[in-house]
């Protein structure tokens, strides 16, 4: 019914049904969210779209391709996405190890007025660690350094996680360069590192 209302050009009715579903304790799926985000885009209502976005994240559909595309479309039509919206979309793809999708979103973010922050770069490093291709992680690491986020704990720890997974010797040198180490730093290193060397 939600899709029928949307296709008939009745976006408010689509969103009203989402409210009814929630009141009846019926869990929305990726189809529901896609049409509801399209309805928000059609209305140009970024606040309502942000509320649906929050439901998407809470429901675990942030990494679903169709939902992520609808989010990009909705924010693009309603306003310029802010860094939080970009970070949520990148983190959603990262959760499902979609490295190339994360990089594509990152490139789109760089073309927008928004600038990546330590959370963006941390998500990119984390997903790069899951890839067998080191080129992604090295490129993101270079961007971290050039952008000045290299001293942020989130960035340092995700870079450490990447090298711990791919190049243990480099990870040890990086850990030693940290000076003050956090519990997260140690955990990132000891996940795959050789604890006796530490």
C-alpha positions as CSV (number, residue, x, y, z in Angstrom):
1,X,0.0,0.0,0.0
2,X,2.9,2.4,0.8
3,X,4.3,1.9,-2.7
4,X,0.8,2.3,-4.3
5,X,0.3,5.7,-2.5
6,X,3.8,6.8,-3.5
7,X,3.2,5.8,-7.2
8,X,-0.1,7.6,-7.2
9,X,1.7,10.8,-6.1
10,X,0.4,10.7,-2.5
11,X,3.6,10.8,-0.4
12,X,1.9,12.0,2.8
13,X,-0.3,8.9,2.8
14,X,2.7,6.7,2.3
15,X,4.3,8.2,5.4
16,X,1.1,8.0,7.3
17,X,1.0,4.2,6.7
18,X,4.5,4.0,8.1
19,X,3.2,5.6,11.3
20,X,0.3,3.2,11.4
21,X,2.7,0.2,10.9
22,X,4.8,1.4,13.8
23,X,1.7,1.9,16.0
24,X,0.6,-1.7,15.2
25,X,4.1,-2.9,16.0
26,X,4.7,-4.1,12.4
27,X,8.4,-3.9,11.5
28,X,9.2,-2.0,8.3
29,X,11.4,-3.7,5.7
30,X,13.8,-2.3,3.1
31,X,10.9,-1.8,0.6
32,X,9.0,0.3,3.1
33,X,12.0,2.5,3.9
34,X,12.8,3.0,0.2
35,X,9.3,4.2,-0.6
36,X,9.1,6.3,2.5
37,X,12.4,8.0,1.8
38,X,11.2,8.6,-1.8
39,X,8.1,10.2,-0.3
40,X,10.2,12.5,1.9
41,X,12.2,13.5,-1.2
42,X,9.1,14.2,-3.2
43,X,7.8,16.4,-0.3
44,X,11.2,18.0,0.1
45,X,11.0,17.5,3.8
46,X,14.4,16.9,5.2
47,X,13.2,16.8,8.9
48,X,10.8,14.0,8.1
49,X,13.5,12.4,6.0
50,X,15.9,12.6,9.0
51,X,13.3,10.8,11.2
52,X,12.9,8.0,8.6
53,X,16.7,7.9,8.4
54,X,16.9,7.3,12.1
55,X,14.4,4.5,11.8
56,X,16.5,3.0,9.0
57,X,19.6,3.0,11.2
58,X,17.8,1.6,14.3
59,X,16.2,-1.1,12.1
60,X,19.5,-2.2,10.6
61,X,18.8,-1.3,7.0
62,X,21.5,1.4,6.7
63,X,23.7,-0.9,4.6
64,X,21.0,-2.0,2.2
65,X,21.8,-0.8,-1.3
66,X,18.3,0.4,-2.3
67,X,17.8,2.1,1.1
68,X,21.2,3.8,0.9
69,X,20.5,5.0,-2.6
70,X,17.1,6.4,-1.4
71,X,18.9,8.2,1.4
72,X,21.3,9.8,-1.0
73,X,18.5,10.8,-3.3
74,X,16.4,12.2,-0.4
75,X,19.2,14.3,1.1
76,X,20.2,15.4,-2.4
77,X,16.6,16.6,-3.2
78,X,15.8,18.0,0.2
79,X,19.1,19.7,1.0
80,X,22.8,19.2,0.9
81,X,23.7,16.1,3.1
82,X,25.7,17.1,6.2
83,X,28.7,15.1,7.4
84,X,26.5,13.1,9.7
85,X,24.4,11.8,6.9
86,X,27.4,11.0,4.8
87,X,29.1,9.2,7.7
88,X,25.9,7.1,8.4
89,X,25.7,6.1,4.8
90,X,29.4,5.2,4.6
91,X,29.2,3.3,8.0
92,X,26.2,1.4,6.7
93,X,28.0,0.1,3.7
94,X,31.1,-0.5,5.8
95,X,29.0,-2.7,8.1
96,X,28.5,-5.1,5.1
97,X,32.1,-4.8,3.9
98,X,31.1,-2.9,0.8
99,X,34.5,-1.3,0.2
100,X,33.9,0.0,-3.3
101,X,30.5,1.5,-2.3
102,X,32.2,3.2,0.6
103,X,34.8,4.7,-1.6
104,X,32.2,5.9,-4.1
105,X,30.3,7.6,-1.4
106,X,33.5,9.1,-0.1
107,X,34.3,10.5,-3.5
108,X,30.8,12.0,-3.8
109,X,31.2,13.5,-0.3
110,X,34.5,15.1,-1.5
111,X,32.6,16.7,-4.4
112,X,30.0,18.2,-2.0
113,X,30.5,21.1,0.4
114,X,30.9,18.6,3.3
115,X,34.3,17.6,4.4
116,X,35.2,14.2,5.8
117,X,36.0,14.1,9.5
118,X,37.7,11.5,11.8
119,X,34.5,9.4,11.8
120,X,34.4,9.2,8.0
121,X,38.0,8.3,7.8
122,X,37.7,5.7,10.6
123,X,34.9,3.9,8.8
124,X,36.8,3.9,5.6
125,X,39.9,2.5,7.3
126,X,37.8,-0.2,9.1
127,X,36.2,-1.3,5.9
128,X,39.6,-1.3,4.0
129,X,40.9,-3.7,6.7
130,X,38.3,-6.2,5.5
131,X,39.5,-6.1,1.9
132,X,42.3,-8.2,0.6
133,X,43.3,-5.2,-1.5
134,X,45.7,-3.0,0.5
135,X,45.4,-0.2,-2.1
136,X,42.2,1.1,-0.5
137,X,43.6,1.3,3.0
138,X,46.9,2.9,1.8
139,X,44.9,5.5,-0.2
140,X,42.7,6.4,2.8
141,X,45.7,6.5,5.1
142,X,47.4,9.0,2.7
143,X,44.2,11.1,2.8
144,X,44.1,11.0,6.6
145,X,47.6,12.4,6.7
146,X,47.0,15.1,4.1
147,X,43.8,16.2,5.7
148,X,45.3,16.6,9.1
149,X,43.2,14.0,10.9
150,X,46.2,11.8,11.5
151,X,46.4,12.7,15.2
152,X,42.7,12.0,16.0
153,X,42.4,8.8,18.1
154,X,39.6,7.4,15.9
155,X,41.8,7.7,12.8
156,X,45.0,6.4,14.5
157,X,43.2,3.4,15.9
158,X,41.5,2.5,12.7
159,X,44.8,2.8,10.8
160,X,46.4,0.6,13.4
161,X,43.6,-2.0,12.9
162,X,44.2,-1.9,9.1
163,X,47.9,-2.5,9.4
164,X,47.5,-5.1,12.2
165,X,45.4,-7.1,9.7
166,X,47.7,-6.7,6.7
167,X,51.2,-5.8,7.8
168,X,52.0,-6.7,11.4
169,X,55.5,-5.1,11.4
170,X,54.1,-1.8,10.2
171,X,51.4,-2.0,12.9
172,X,54.0,-2.5,15.6
173,X,55.9,0.6,14.4
174,X,52.7,2.6,14.3
175,X,51.7,1.5,17.8
176,X,55.2,2.5,19.1
177,X,54.8,5.9,17.5
178,X,51.6,6.6,19.4
179,X,53.2,7.8,22.6
180,X,50.1,7.5,24.9
181,X,48.2,4.4,23.9
182,X,44.5,3.8,24.6
183,X,42.8,0.6,25.4
184,X,41.4,0.7,21.9
185,X,44.9,1.0,20.5
186,X,46.0,-2.1,22.4
187,X,42.9,-4.0,21.4
188,X,43.3,-3.2,17.7
189,X,46.9,-4.4,17.8
190,X,46.4,-7.6,19.8
191,X,43.4,-8.7,17.7
192,X,45.9,-10.1,15.2
193,X,49.3,-8.9,16.5
194,X,51.9,-10.9,18.3
195,X,51.3,-10.0,22.0
196,X,54.7,-11.0,23.3
197,X,56.4,-8.4,21.0
198,X,54.4,-5.7,22.6
